[in-house]
Amino acid sequence: MDEDSRYEAVRSRDARFDGEFFFAVETTGIYCRPSCPAVTPKRANVRFYATAAAAQGSGFRACRRCRPDAVPGSAEWNVRADAVGRAMRLIGDGIVDREGVAGLAARLGYSARQVQRQLTAELGAGPVALARAQRAHTARVLLQTTELPVTEIAFAAGFASVRQFNDTIRAVYASTPSEVRAAAPKGGGRSGRRTATPSAGIPLRLAHRGPYQTGAVFDLLAEEAVPGMEEVSGPLGRRTYRRTLRLPHGSAIVAVEERAGGAGREAGAAHPGGWLDARLHLTDPRDLTTAVHRLRRLFDLDADPYAVDERLGTDPRIGPMVAARPGLRSPGAADPEELAVRALVGRAEAERLVLRYGKALDSPCGSLTHLFPEAAVLAGAEPDGPLGTLATALADGAVRLDAGADRDEAERALLGLPGLDGPTVAVIRSRALGDPDVAPPGVDVPDSWRPWRSYAWQHLRTAGELEQA
């Protein structure tokens, strides 16, 4: 989009572009999402930015009305396989907070200076600024949804000092941390401060753009759920997906709720843009950013359903399926290495592995009792056969499936392992690596499905046509 097209999107308050770009108003010093309901500023006063970090770096503060820091991420970072796309996925997973810019650069295979130059040239902000914007958002969520002391929130959000935390909150939100906490929505809504203690969990709204077929995603999660670490409960249209999750600083139990289409609509039908309600129970609040990022990947919340449906909707075979299920997502994985093992061994064997080798939770929660076993544990416990080979490759880094992994390199490495055939690797590439353009195995795929072949795969699966394909 050129700047005139972006301004037209702002004038029409088009939510399709929330997260794809941001605009700032020079006369007010505020930056917003395109769908901000405020009065449209004059074109001469508007500047456009690719990221919230770039707007913040230019001295603009976040709009308190539209909360531009809470928008879905750009779908571009799911599609792109270059260094910038991989860097953005890694930053979203919290790598800069945990390993610094040097760690990010090492994972990408570049020098820190090269990474800084590429990100700044394309996005208007380097890795430190991008991570800072993410930390500010995490801090706002913790301030407004928990009663954690402000000092604990500063370090949980990834800041190096309380002073750095205070300065950033003032710069981004034009408020002190106490003022941000006091501005939390009141009342019974899920976005309000409903938790008095950290043990009650952190309530969140996981934003998405466009229609979302919740029923199809929850059907798949229920079909795949591994007892002991996952469960799907509740009536159709109001189901809750719960699972355990291993994170860098501890573990978590996360819950995400299905949202029905609304009154008079079929249970599980698509609902227009909005959010999925979630609650996170973290043993260490420093893992909030990473946990949210992994849930977003699992539920494919940063997708652009408008672009996907526009492309696939014109296809003679897939088009009717798109019309029947607009906004169908291509689910990813909360733990890529876990997904790879599960794709290889199947659900029943995965349950055995969880109960035999998974780490037991200190405080089980209902049917959730274990974490999925780490690759190193599996490699040592069952070193023989395809499972042992895959686990060893994951444990020693011969196969990388993290958020910034090179998808082509990962696929070549997986295909070189005994026992992993093309269809299994395709599942891993689509789900664990979040590639939106993986062809369904055994299907004659036209080029017109690119770059959304993973979504076509989900349409075929949901419509029950894969056996006939």
C-alpha positions, 0 to 999 in steps of 0.5 A, a space after each residue: 500500500 502507498 501512503 494515500 491508500 493507507 490514509 483511505 484505510 484510516 478514513 474508512 476505519 478499516 479494521 482489516 489493516 490493524 497491525 499491518 501499519 500504524 498512523 501517527 498524528 503530528 499535532 497530537 503526538 499520538 499514534 493509532 491503529 487504522 480503525 481508531 474511532 477518533 475523528 480522522 486527522 487531516 492528511 497533512 498531519 499524518 505519518 505512517 509506520 510499519 510497527 508500533 516501535 517505529 512510532 514510539 521511536 519517533 516520539 509518539 505515544 499510544 492512543 488510549 482509545 484504540 490501544 494500538 499495542 493490542 492489535 493482532 500481529 502482521 500476517 506478513 511475519 507468518 508468510 515471509 521466510 527471509 531474515 526479517 520475517 524470522 527475526 520478527 517471529 523470534 522477537 515475538 517469542 521473547 528471544 531479545 529479552 532472554 538472549 539479547 541482540 547477540 542471541 537473536 543474530 546468532 539464531 539468524 546466522 548474521 552479525 548483530 550489526 547486520 540484523 540491526 541494519 536490516 530491521 531498521 531499514 525495513 521497519 524503522 526500528 531495530 531489535 531493541 526498540 521492537 522488544 521494548 515496545 513488546 515489553 511495554 505491552 506486556 507491562 500494561 497487561 500485567 498492570 491492568 489484569 493482576 495485583 502484582 506489585 509494580 516492581 515485580 511487573 517491571 522485571 516480569 515484563 523484561 525490563 532491566 531496572 525499575 527506572 527503565 520500566 517507569 521511563 518506558 511506560 511514561 514514554 509509550 502511554 504518557 502515564 505512570 505505571 500507577 495511572 495505567 493500572 488505575 485506567 484498567 476497564 472496570 466492571 464484569 467484562 473479561 478485559 477488566 481487572 478480575 484477578 486479585 492474586 497471581 494464582 487466579 491467573 491472568 485474563 487476556 483477550 487474544 485479538 484477531 482480525 476478520 472472521 474466525 471459524 472457532 468450531 473448526 479449530 476446536 474440533 481439531 484440538 479436541 481430536 488431537 488432545 493428548 490426555 494428561 496435558 490437554 483437554 477440550 471440555 464444554 458444550 459445542 460453541 462454548 468449549 474450553 481448550 486447556 493445556 500445560 505448556 513448558 516455557 523458558 522460566 517455568 511452566 503454565 496451564 493455559 485456557 482458551 475459550 471458543 466463541 460462538 457466532 452469536 445469537 441465532 447462529 450455528 454453534 462454532 460458526 465464524 464470528 467477525 473480528 474480535 478476540 478469543 478469551 484466555 486465562 494463563 496460570 504462569 509459574 513465572 510471570 516473565 513467561 507471559 510474552 512467550 506464552 501469548 506468542 505461542 498461543 497466537 501461533 497455535 490458534 493462527 491469530 495473526 492471519 489475514 483471512 481477507 487475503 486468504 479468502 480472496 485468493 482461495 475464494 476464486 478457485 473452483 474447488 476450494 471456493 465453495 468451501 471458503 464461502 461456507 467457512 470464511 476465516 478458516 484458520 491453519 492452526 500451528 503449535 504451542 510447542 514446535 518440538 512437541 508437535 514434531 514428535 506427536 506428528 511422528 508417533 500419533 496420539 495414543 503413543 504420545 499419551 504413553 510418552 507423556 505419562 511415562 516421561 513427562 514431568 509431573 506438575 507440582 500442582 495438577 489441575 483436574 485432568 492436567 497432570 504432566 508436561 510433554 517430555 523434553 526432546 533430550 529426555 526422550 532421546 535418552 529414554 528411547 534412543 532407538 528407532 525413528 522416535 529416538 533419532 528425531 528426539 536426538 536431532 531436536 535435542 542436539 540442534 541438528 533440527 531446529 524448529 524454533 520461531 526463527 528456524 529456516 523452514 527449508 533447512 528444517 525440512 531438508 534435515 527432517 527428510 534426512 531422518 529415518 522414519 520421517 516421510 513426506 506427509 509427516 514432514 509436511 504436517 511439521 512444516 505447516 504446524 510446527 513451523 507455521 508455514 502458510 504455504 504447505 501443499 496437502 500431501 497427495 493432492 494435485 495443487 494448482 499454483 493459484 492456491 499459493 501462498 495459502 496452500 496450508 489454508 486450502 489443506 485445512 478447507 479440504 480436511 474440514 470438508 472431509 475431502 482428503 480421502 477423496 483427494 
